[in-house]
């Protein structure tokens, strides 16, 4: 699959020159001439690399880089920054914003192409974004959860699973896409993290209060996409269920003295095992789970 490069440059002649030469190298190239357009294209297209000019009108390159790194959808996209400023202070500012490489203007084209290739090679080795869902893999949420636990921050994980007996193949991909759309719609990308765990499972990292607030909206939005409804009550075993995919949600919080991600995942699996025996979509936190198993 061809790699995508986004050029963010207000100098149209320079932008066009870069586009022509990158396309000759086999890349799919997109162009944005200002910061707001760059953010919109990046979050929608998810390019493999962004070549970003510092001196953009309005929202400058540093502000664009900072916004990209704050957004869960774009924080893993490597950035090569182009600048007419070669001072150490500007370079340090770029690196503080998460920029991977820094090329002063005027530049040597073969060198820029070589750096593009090198940055993409490094990024490819650590690439963790799932193309179907747009979410990073499990390592990201594990590391962030354990960091928050070590800092004694109130933390919650919502483990989400598509009902086991449905669906498979292309139908499963459609359902996973719907789940990811729902999670993106409720997620605060600057404060929360979601990950695709593989198979039929997702996880969302948030606070205990937010977890209690968003479980029902997640299920309602998902079932609404399928023309169904959810009343927001805990389902009971044996209740009749409409056909189609359903969601099982298990909430684990730091208030339960969970020491690490593995412990949280094991606790969630206990709750999900119980939820699988229930009809329709279900969400459980530990207090509900404890009541159910008595």
Helices and strands as residue ranges (DSSP letters): E 4-8, H 12-24, E 28-32, H 35-45, E 49-53, H 61-70, E 78-83, H 88-96, E 101-104, H 109-126, H 138-150, E 156-162, H 169-186, E 193-198, E 201-206, H 208-225, E 247-253, G 254-256, H 261-275, E 282-285, H 286-293
